[in-house]
Amino acid sequence: MSSAPSRSRSTPDDTLTAASQAAVARIVRELRGLDALNPVVLIDGQSGAGKTRLAAALVRQWPSSGRVQLVALDSIYPGWDGLESGVEIARQDILVPHARGLMGVWRRHDWETDAPAEAHAVDPSLPLIVEGSGIITAQTLRLSDIAVWVEAPEEARKRRALLRDGDTYRPHWDRWAAQERAHIRADEPAQHATIVVAMP
């Protein structure tokens, strides 16, 4: 038996973290080049691609001091058939007011009761990240400074999404994926994004 130490092996989570950190560095470089105190970043991608991880890392490494607002579309979509509706709610209630210097207000969707829940305010003077499938469209691009498309292999995406949400999500995977594919066909988010991020 060899007495040499075994080589450490990177786990899938390590690889995903490294890819996320590299993507954050790219976004931060873009942010530093902007002449804006309250930039808007959109992060789009199919379910399980790594959008939430990327958004959280970007908040932690934001290049200026002060609070950064993060809104996840998972809190807005009005149910399992609501991808397009959720994006429109975010556009009207969050992105348009922010662009006009007005306070935005959105309501959380309670998935258990399938009804609107508490309201949340969005300060137009602060930076904003909106993260979720479908968020990059021709209409939202005009209201943002940086648009990030996150892509990953379907097998890896599905594994991560179901590991995260389990049996709650499993019966709805195909139903939701069909809406994501429709968005990709109609809006071509990868072609219009400022940055395209490849996750493992």
N, C-alpha and C positions, 0 to 999 in steps of 0.2 A: 504494500500500500504506500502510495506517495505521501510524503510529509509536506509537500508544497501546499500553500493555502489555495483554497478553491477561488476561482474568479467569480466576482459578484455578477449577477445577471440582472439586467434591468427588467422591471415588471411593466405590464401594459400601462399601469397608472403612471409610472416614472416617465415612460415615453410620451404619454399624453401631456404630462406636466411640462416636459421639456419643449414640446411643440407649442404649447400654450404660451410659455415664457418667450419663445422666439417671436411669436405673433404679437404679443404685447409690446415687445421692443420695437417692432415695425410700426405699430399704431402710435406709440409714444413719439417716434421720430416724425410721423405725420402731424401729430398734435403740436409739436414744437414749431413746426413751420407755419402754423395758422396764426392769423392776426385776430384772435377772438378769445375773450375771457370766459365765454359760456358756450363752447362748441357742442355740437350734437353728433354722437356716434351711433350708427345703426349696426347691429350685429345679427345677421341672418344665417340660416342654414337649416338643414333637415333635422328631425328629432334625433338626439343622441350624438350630434356632430361635435359637441364641445362648446357650444355658445355660452352656456351659463358659467362654466369654469373660466372661459376667456374673459367674460364680462367682469366677474368677481376679481380676477387678477388685474384687469385694467384699472378698476377702482382703486386697488391697493397701490398701484404704481403710477397713478395719474401724475403728470409732470408738474403740476402746480398745487399749491396748498389750498386748503378749503374743502368743502363738501362736494362730492360728485353724486348726482342723482342717478339711480339705476332703476329702470322699470322693466320687468319681465312680462312679456305678453302672455305667459302661462297664467298670470293673475288676471288677465283681461278677456281672453277668448271666452265667448259665451257658450261653452259646451263643445262637444266632440265634432260638431259640424261648423264650428265658428272661426276657422282660421281667417278667412277673408273679412268677416265682420269684426274680429278682434283688431286686425290691422287698421281698418277704417276708424274704429273707436280711438285707437292710439293716434292716428293722424289728426282727427278732429279735436280730440280733447287734450292731447299732449303736445304734439309737434306744431300744429298751427298756432296755438297760443304762445308757445315758447318762442317761435319765430317772430311773433308780433310784439314781444315784450310783455305779454299778459300772463297772469297766473292760470295754469291749467289745472283741471280737476278730473280725475278718473276714478271709477268705482271698481273695486275688486269683484270678480265673479266667484261666488262660493260654489265650488264643484259638487259639494255634498247636497246642498239644497237646490242647486241649479237656479240661483237667483242672485241679483246684485247684492253686494255687501257694503262695507264701509268705504268712504271716500278718501282719496289721497290727493294732496296738492303737489304741483310741480312749479318750482320757482324759476322764472325766466332768466334771472340773473346768474344762475348756477349752471355748470356743465351738466350734460344729460346723456345717458346711455340708454337706448331702447333695444332690448334683446329679445328675439323670438322669430320663429319660422314665419316667413311671409313679409317681414318688415321692409325689405328693399323693393320699392316699386317706383315707377316714374314720378308719382305724386309725393312720396316720402323723400326721395332723393333731393328734391328741390328744397326741402326743409332741413337738410342735414349737411354736415361738413365732411364726415368720413363715413363710408359704408363698407362694412366688412362681410364678406361671404365666407362661411366656414364649411368645408366639405370633408367627408370621411367615408370610408367603405361602408356599404349598407350593413354587412354582417357585424362590423364593430359598432356601428350606430345602434342597431337593434339590441345587441347585447347590453350596451351601456344603458339604453333607455329602459329596458325591461328590468335590469338590475336595480335601477333607480326607483321605478314605479311599480314593478311587479305585476301582479294579477289585475291591478286597477287599469293598467294600460293595455295589457295583452289583447283583450277582445277588440280594442279600437285601433290597433296598429295599422292595419290595412286601410281603414277608413280615413285616418289622419294622413297617412302617407299619400293617398290619392289627392288630397287637397294640397299637399306640398308639391307634388308633381305638376299639378295644374298651375300653381304659382310659378314654378320654374319655367314651364312652357310659355306662360303669358307675360311674365315680367323679366325673364332672363337675368336674375340677380347676379350671377357670377360674371356676366359680361359688363354689367354696369357698376360693379363694386369698385371702390378705391383700392381695396386690398383683398386678395383671395388667399385664404389660409387653408393648408392641407393638414388635417389631423390624422393620426394613425387609427 
